[in-house]
Amino acid sequence: EVPGLVNVQAQKEDQRPELAARIDRSKASLLGVSVGVIGQVLETTIRGTPATTYRDQGDEFNILVRLQESDRDRIADLESVGVATPLGQVIPLKNLVRFEHGTAPMEIQRLDQQRMIAVTADVEDRSLGETVGDLQRELKRLPVPQGLTVHIGGDWEQQQESFDALRLGF
């Protein structure tokens, strides 16, 4: 909607399915089970934990301990995995963890260690300053969720840095 901006493209994040484990910290605390123990159980169950190394004629093979793929295919299978409490009881994971289906980006872009989504555009038939001025007015009208910021970069940012250096020089 800003005159002069062409070829506007928002970075599209390729999404992949994700199964998130949400730990009920209050229940875990009541049972004396640390988040680290729950994380280790999940790690061993799904990815595997190195148990030992098998050596054969100079070759080494890491031996992982984990559930067979058929035993970790369904959420119900994961929920029934046992977690040991400090008192020696074994309780099912479903009493401590809630699994949620969702999606996650394949790649996360960062700028100054903050997650970032880039929106790029070219300027045509107008000056950069006029176009960015109109863009800034439009952006002020948008409700920006708490915790997010909008930053104009690229040629505009470089131009402003150059102007700042000139002012400092004068």
N, C-alpha and C positions, 0 to 999 in steps of 0.2 A: 504493500500500500504506500510505500515511500517512493516518490518520484525520483528517478535516477538510479535506483537499485535494480540490477538485473542479475540473472543467473543465481537467484537465492536458493541455497541448498542447506538443509539441516542435516547434520550428521545422523545417519540412521544406524542405530545399534542393532547388530545381529543378535537375536535372542536365542537362548537355549533353555530347555526345561531344567528346572532346579527343584530339588527336594530339600527344604530347609528344616533344621531341627531346632525348635525353640525350647530351651530348658526352663522348667519351672523351678526357679532358684529357691523359692520359699519351701517347696516340698523337699528339694534336695537338701537344703539346710536342716530341716526338721529330722531327716533321716541320717544326717551326718555324711552325706555323699557330696564330694566336691565337684565343681564344674569340670575340673581337670580329669577326674576319674570318668565322668560321663563322656567327655570328649575322647578319652583314650578308648573306651568301649566302642564308641561310634567309629573311630579310626580303625581299630582292629577288625570290626565287623565288616566295614565297607572297603577300605583301601588295603588293609592288612598291616601287620606289625612285623618287622624283621625279628625272627626267632634265632636264627643261626646262619652260618655260611657253610654250604656243602662244597668240598674241594674234590676235584676229580682230574687227575693227570695235569695239574697246573692250572686248570680252569676253576673259577669260583662262581657259585650260584647262590644268591640270597634266598633263604627260605622264609616265606611270609606265612603268618598265621592269620586266616580270615575265613569267613563263612563261604561255602560254595555259592556260586552265582544263583543257583536255583533256590537257595535258602535266604537270599537277600533281595529277591526280585520284588516282593510286595511289602507294603508298609506294615501289614500285619506280622510278617516275618521279623521285621526290624523291631517292632514294638514288643515282641516276646523275648528278645535277647535279655539275658540276666545281668544285673549290676549288683556287685557285692557291696554291702554296707559295712561300716567299721565293726558292727556287732556280729558279722558273719552271715547275716541273712542275705538271700539273693532275691531281688525284686525285679519285676519286668520293667524294661525301659519305658513302656507306655505310662508308668506311674510318675515318671520324671520328665519326659520329653513329649512335645506335641509336634508332629510332622505336618508341614504345609507345602502344597504344590505351588510353584510359581515359575517365573522366568528370570533369567539373569543375563546381562550382556556378555557376549563372547570376549570382548575386549573393553577395558576401562581406560579412558584417556584421562590424563591428569595435567594440571597446570599448577605449579607451586604446591604440589602434594594434595591438591583439591581435585575432586572429580569434576569433569568438564564435558559439556556438549557444545560443539562448535557449529555455528550458523555462519556460512560464508556467502559473500555476494560481491559483485563487481559494480563499479560506479560508471554510469554512461550518460553523456550529454549534460552533466552538471558538475559543479566543483565538489570536491570531497568534503569541504567544510559545510557547504549548504546541505548536502545530502545527509551528513552525520547529524547536523542540527535538527533536521526533520525526523531522523531516526530516533534521536534522543527524546524528542517530544512524544513520539509514538510509544516509546518504551516506558515513559513515565506513566502512561495511561494503563499499562498492563499491570494486573495484580501479580506481584512476585511473591511466591510462597516464602515463609520464614525460613531462614537458613540458606537461601539461594541468593546469588548476586548476578547481575548482568554487567558485562564488561565489554567495551568496544575496543578491539585491538587492530592488528594488521597495519596497513599504511597509515591509518588515522593515529594510532598510538605512536608510530615512528615519527610522524609529522609533529606531534605534540612534544615529544622528547627533543626533537631538533629545535623547536621554538623555545623550549625551556633552556636549552644550552646557549642559544643566542642571547636570551634575556640575561642569563648569568654572565655571559661574555661582555655585554654592554654594562 
